[in-house]
């Protein structure tokens, strides 16, 4: 995830809430947003949809935001 969007995500909501809503651990979410692991395409979409919902935004977060550039196909 790029720094600007990661910082926006951290400012706008509690990451524990996003993790809980997506049924993953806070540790896993941290590893995803810090570009250490690649989530499945389904999880990346769920994270984007849930982050947009919790931040009251439309389409700000995209599934690809949660997939590290160096790990994209």
Rosetta silent file (secondary structure, phi, psi, omega in degrees, C-alpha in Angstrom):
SEQUENCE: XXXXXXXXXXXXXXXXXXXXXXXXXXXXXXXXXXXXXXXXXXXXXXXXXXXXXXXXXXXXXXXXXXXXXXXXX
SCORE:     score description
SCORE:     0.000 S_00000001
   1 L     0.000  137.734  179.680    0.000    0.000    0.000 S_00000001
   2 L   -70.959  153.211 -172.422    1.340    3.431   -0.835 S_00000001
   3 H   -58.382  -43.702 -177.991    2.244    5.635    2.099 S_00000001
   4 H   -58.619  -46.952 -179.218   -0.434    8.280    1.439 S_00000001
   5 H   -71.495  -36.953  177.261   -3.275    5.766    1.467 S_00000001
   6 H   -61.079  -45.004  179.388   -1.811    3.830    4.407 S_00000001
   7 H   -64.752  -39.574  177.284   -1.646    7.037    6.456 S_00000001
   8 H   -61.920  -44.673  179.550   -5.198    7.971    5.448 S_00000001
   9 H   -60.160  -45.104 -178.823   -6.420    4.537    6.484 S_00000001
  10 H   -66.454  -34.533  179.624   -4.689    4.776    9.864 S_00000001
  11 H   -73.577  -35.963 -170.695   -6.097    8.273   10.495 S_00000001
  12 H   -84.901  -24.184 -178.057   -9.656    7.501    9.490 S_00000001
  13 L  -154.174  163.618  176.407  -10.380    4.293   11.369 S_00000001
  14 L   -79.738  124.369 -176.762   -9.193    1.844   13.917 S_00000001
  15 H   -64.682  -27.913  176.314   -7.359   -0.899   12.129 S_00000001
  16 H   -61.882  -35.998  178.690   -8.611   -3.462   14.656 S_00000001
  17 H   -67.307  -44.417  178.003  -12.144   -2.710   13.451 S_00000001
  18 H   -61.572  -44.005  178.603  -11.176   -3.194    9.809 S_00000001
  19 H   -60.634  -46.250 -179.350   -9.444   -6.468   10.679 S_00000001
  20 H   -62.195  -43.798 -179.651  -12.463   -7.700   12.640 S_00000001
  21 H   -63.219  -29.540 -179.024  -14.889   -6.757    9.861 S_00000001
  22 L   -97.081    3.445  176.559  -12.738   -8.682    7.366 S_00000001
  23 L    59.433   43.387  173.206  -12.309  -11.636    9.719 S_00000001
  24 L  -130.333  164.723  179.608   -8.509  -11.426    9.880 S_00000001
  25 L   -78.603  154.597  175.085   -6.151  -10.717   12.744 S_00000001
  26 H   -58.590  -32.917  178.393   -4.785   -7.212   13.327 S_00000001
  27 H   -64.702  -42.609  178.493   -1.318   -8.676   12.793 S_00000001
  28 H   -65.032  -42.948  177.732   -2.270   -9.978    9.356 S_00000001
  29 H   -59.963  -43.399  178.714   -3.792   -6.622    8.417 S_00000001
  30 H   -60.012  -42.941  179.784   -0.614   -4.883    9.516 S_00000001
  31 H   -65.937  -33.819  178.541    1.495   -7.202    7.369 S_00000001
  32 H   -69.642  -51.736 -174.377   -0.792   -6.543    4.390 S_00000001
  33 H   -73.121  -15.227  175.577   -0.826   -2.738    4.613 S_00000001
  34 L   -98.981   14.716  172.794    2.929   -2.641    5.211 S_00000001
  35 L    64.776   31.814  178.732    3.516   -4.675    2.020 S_00000001
  36 L   -94.536  -27.853  178.546    4.913   -7.781    3.707 S_00000001
  37 L  -136.879  156.850  178.036    2.349  -10.278    2.440 S_00000001
  38 L  -102.153  121.882  175.513   -0.043  -10.509   -0.483 S_00000001
  39 L   -77.201  163.788  173.446   -3.696  -11.117    0.363 S_00000001
  40 L   -64.316  161.298  177.905   -5.904  -13.167   -1.916 S_00000001
  41 H   -59.491  -38.190 -179.852   -7.784  -11.186   -4.551 S_00000001
  42 H   -65.699  -42.689  179.459  -11.000  -11.793   -2.626 S_00000001
  43 H   -68.266  -39.233  178.140   -9.530  -10.508    0.641 S_00000001
  44 H   -60.308  -41.258  178.542   -8.022   -7.464   -1.077 S_00000001
  45 H   -67.786  -40.981  178.360  -11.454   -6.587   -2.471 S_00000001
  46 H   -62.933  -41.607  177.401  -13.104   -7.156    0.910 S_00000001
  47 H   -62.371  -44.281  179.705  -10.523   -4.902    2.586 S_00000001
  48 H   -63.956  -47.918 -179.787  -11.096   -2.156    0.020 S_00000001
  49 H   -61.102  -44.246 -178.166  -14.891   -2.373    0.244 S_00000001
  50 H   -69.443  -41.042  177.791  -14.860   -2.423    4.037 S_00000001
  51 H   -62.204  -42.337  177.629  -12.328    0.419    4.332 S_00000001
  52 H   -62.478  -42.346  179.537  -14.438    2.560    1.994 S_00000001
  53 H   -63.777  -46.729 -177.042  -17.566    1.792    3.992 S_00000001
  54 H   -70.740  -26.691  178.997  -15.929    2.544    7.353 S_00000001
  55 L   -94.149    2.100 -178.987  -14.324    5.770    6.049 S_00000001
  56 L    56.510   43.646  177.846  -17.570    6.890    4.382 S_00000001
  57 L  -124.295  159.565  175.624  -15.843    7.085    1.004 S_00000001
  58 L  -115.960  120.923  173.631  -16.646    5.667   -2.386 S_00000001
  59 L    60.206   21.707  174.255  -13.904    3.998   -4.374 S_00000001
  60 L   -72.602  -48.053  177.317  -11.030    5.730   -2.559 S_00000001
  61 L   -92.978  133.158  178.237   -9.501    2.401   -1.617 S_00000001
  62 L  -114.628  156.924  178.978   -9.131   -0.149   -4.414 S_00000001
  63 H   -55.319  -39.968 -177.972   -8.318   -3.842   -4.113 S_00000001
  64 H   -66.464  -18.966  175.878   -4.943   -3.244   -5.739 S_00000001
  65 H   -62.884  -26.810 -177.023   -4.057   -0.806   -2.932 S_00000001
  66 H   -94.244    0.828  178.654   -3.815   -3.816   -0.634 S_00000001
  67 L  -110.962  117.599 -179.374   -1.583   -5.831   -2.980 S_00000001
  68 L   -56.609  138.280 -179.124    2.099   -4.872   -2.894 S_00000001
  69 H   -55.932  -39.564 -177.490    3.390   -3.750   -6.286 S_00000001
  70 H   -73.024   -8.238  179.324    6.297   -6.169   -6.097 S_00000001
  71 H  -113.366    3.167  179.090    3.874   -9.079   -5.555 S_00000001
  72 L   -74.638  151.501  179.595    1.292   -8.247   -8.239 S_00000001
  73 L   -74.288    0.000    0.000    0.923  -10.607  -11.187 S_00000001
